[in-house]
Amino acid sequence: MDASKPIAVGITDSSPSNAALLWAASRARRLKLPLTVLHVLDDRWMAGEALEALPYIDVLRKSVQDMLREAEEHIRSAEPNLKVSIELLEGSIGGSLGEYSKHASMLVLGSSGHTRGALTDRALQAAAVAESPVAVVGIGQEDGHGIVVGVDGSREATQAVSFAAAEADALGEELTVLYAFTGPNRWINAGLPSSSFAEHVMEEEQIVLSETVAGLRQDYPGMAVHGVLETVAEPADALVQAAANARMLVLGSRGRGSFRRLLLGSTAHAVLTRPPCPTVITRLKKAPHEK
């Protein structure tokens, strides 16, 4: 995460957005970073409108500006030493937030919780294309303890582990490394030969988890690190359950394709539709020679 860039928080007039605003302000204060409060005015509905529609659009813009100024005043009152700015963006919500993420150290958004509403969709859109980490925050998630990170041996997961370990170290929290995958018994039940297949698969996956935990304990000797291998529950279910009372859940963006679910990765996508605690999606940083 770039320590020179501000934390950006996208808001709407909702309780989850207010929770995200307060979480982002607290983080900005702790890291001594400025905070930018954003709102995206979705302009797609304006396309092809007659000039008569312009006065209404101006009213809408003024309403959004008033909401942003109210949020700015609220944060200035709560965090008087924090540098706060506001910005109104216009365009598609996911695209605008994704583009703005280039200028932010983190993008913070509110979640609609356990339902697929507009706020969750906004988080999914932004997390799929953002170039900075994206944090999704819900209501009543401020009292958790411990950091949980999902791993699978990929480069994306490795960077998520690095982010989670740094967070746990800075906050004085314990770190739980969870490796969840579909266990071999399901494949055997589907007709694949058993013999030593299940044992071999379990050993390979346990090695991945053990090496990750061992590396963390070496790098952070004063931090409690726990490794958990989950082979029964689906990965998203296991992560949501493990992080139910956590301070933060961290996942790597794993997607490959052109659609939102593929860009984000199926597990991260599923978790963000019901985030159990403040959930951060990290973005893979490519080497200079990679495209």
Stockholm file with secondary structure:
# STOCKHOLM 1.0

chainA/1-291         MDASKPIAVGITDSSPSNAALLWAASRARRLKLPLTVLHVLDDRWMAGEALEALPYIDVLRKSVQDMLREAEEHIRSAEPNLKVSIELLEGSIGGSLGEYSKHASMLVLGSSGHTRGALTDRALQAAAVAESPVAVVGIGQEDGHGIVVGVDGSREATQAVSFAAAEADALGEELTVLYAFTGPNRWINAGLPSSSFAEHVMEEEQIVLSETVAGLRQDYPGMAVHGVLETVAEPADALVQAAANARMLVLGSRGRGSFRRLLLGSTAHAVLTRPPCPTVITRLKKAPHEK
#=GR chainA/1-291 SS CCTTSCEEEECCSSHHHHHHHHHHHHHHHHHTCCEEEEEEECCGGGTTCCGGGHHHHHHHHHHHHHHHHHHHHHHHHHCTTSCEEEEEEESCHHHHHHHHGGGCSEEEEECCCSSCCHHHHHHHHHHHHCSSCEEEECTTCTTCCSEEEECCSSHHHHHHHHHHHHHHHHHTCCEEEEEECCCHHHHHHTTCCCTTHHHHHHHHHHHHHHHHHHHHHHHCTTSCEEEEEECSSCHHHHHHHHTTTCSEEEEECCCCSSSHHHHHCHHHHHHHTSCSSCEEEECCCCCTTCC
#=GC SS_cons         CCTTSCEEEECCSSHHHHHHHHHHHHHHHHHTCCEEEEEEECCGGGTTCCGGGHHHHHHHHHHHHHHHHHHHHHHHHHCTTSCEEEEEEESCHHHHHHHHGGGCSEEEEECCCSSCCHHHHHHHHHHHHCSSCEEEECTTCTTCCSEEEECCSSHHHHHHHHHHHHHHHHHTCCEEEEEECCCHHHHHHTTCCCTTHHHHHHHHHHHHHHHHHHHHHHHCTTSCEEEEEECSSCHHHHHHHHTTTCSEEEEECCCCSSSHHHHHCHHHHHHHTSCSSCEEEECCCCCTTCC
//
